[in-house]
Amino acid sequence: MDKNINMDQQKRKDLNLRLGNLILAIFLATVPTAITYGTLSIHGLNICRTLSSKVNYSNKIKEQCDEAAWDTTKSYIILIGFFITLPTWMWFYLSTKKKVG
């Protein structure tokens, strides 16, 4: 019976460790996610500017291209955040688990 209680306590402690590290990783990943988002946005707008300088009817193309660039970048924000947060969380979790465990 004591063995079950100890196992339950260990599982609870491990869950708390995982959740705490996940919250910390999400918080710390916001800056690199924002930097990546901004970089991709600037890159897309630069492509549009270069394209519009090489094509006739450049104003209409630039407006539509800018809108498409922003929409494309927005569609990747969750994926960018996930791939930045996941390794950060794993690193925190594994290093903390070694210290605690």
C-alpha positions in Angstrom: 0.0 0.0 0.0 2.8 2.4 0.9 4.4 1.5 -2.5 1.3 2.7 -4.3 1.2 6.0 -2.4 4.9 6.6 -3.2 4.3 5.9 -6.9 1.3 8.2 -6.9 3.3 10.9 -5.2 6.1 10.4 -7.7 3.7 10.6 -10.7 2.2 13.8 -9.3 5.6 15.3 -8.7 6.7 14.4 -12.3 3.4 15.9 -13.7 4.0 19.1 -11.7 7.6 19.2 -13.0 6.4 18.8 -16.6 3.7 21.4 -16.4 5.9 23.9 -14.6 8.7 23.5 -17.2 6.1 23.8 -20.0 4.8 27.1 -18.7 8.4 28.4 -18.3 9.3 27.2 -21.8 6.2 28.9 -23.3 7.1 32.1 -21.6 10.7 32.0 -22.6 9.9 31.0 -26.2 7.8 34.1 -26.9 10.8 36.3 -27.7 12.4 33.9 -30.2 9.0 33.2 -31.7 8.3 36.9 -32.1 11.8 37.4 -33.7 11.2 34.6 -36.1 7.7 35.9 -37.0 9.1 39.3 -37.6 11.9 38.0 -39.7 9.6 36.0 -41.9 7.3 39.0 -42.3 10.1 41.3 -43.4 11.4 38.6 -45.7 7.9 38.3 -47.4 7.5 42.0 -47.7 11.0 42.3 -49.3 10.1 39.7 -51.8 6.9 41.7 -52.7 8.9 44.9 -53.0 11.4 43.3 -55.3 8.7 41.7 -57.4 6.8 45.0 -57.7 9.9 46.8 -58.9 10.2 44.3 -61.8 6.6 44.2 -63.0 4.2 46.6 -64.6 1.1 47.5 -62.6 3.3 47.3 -59.6 0.9 49.0 -57.1 -1.8 46.4 -57.5 0.6 43.5 -57.3 2.5 45.0 -54.3 -0.8 45.4 -52.3 -1.9 41.9 -53.0 1.5 40.4 -52.5 1.9 42.2 -49.1 -1.5 40.9 -48.0 -0.5 37.3 -49.1 2.9 37.6 -47.3 1.2 38.6 -44.1 -1.4 35.9 -44.4 1.2 33.3 -45.1 3.4 34.3 -42.1 0.3 34.4 -39.8 -0.5 30.9 -40.8 2.8 29.6 -39.5 2.8 31.4 -36.1 1.6 28.3 -34.2 4.1 26.0 -35.9 6.9 28.4 -35.3 6.0 28.7 -31.6 5.7 24.9 -31.3 9.1 24.2 -32.8 10.7 26.8 -30.6 8.9 25.8 -27.4 9.2 22.0 -27.6 13.0 21.8 -27.5 13.1 24.5 -24.8 10.6 22.5 -22.7 12.5 19.2 -23.2 15.8 20.8 -22.2 14.2 22.3 -19.0 12.4 19.1 -18.2 15.4 16.8 -18.6 17.9 19.1 -16.8 15.5 19.6 -13.9 14.6 15.9 -13.7 18.3 15.1 -13.4 18.6 17.6 -10.5 15.4 16.4 -8.7 15.6 12.7 -9.5 
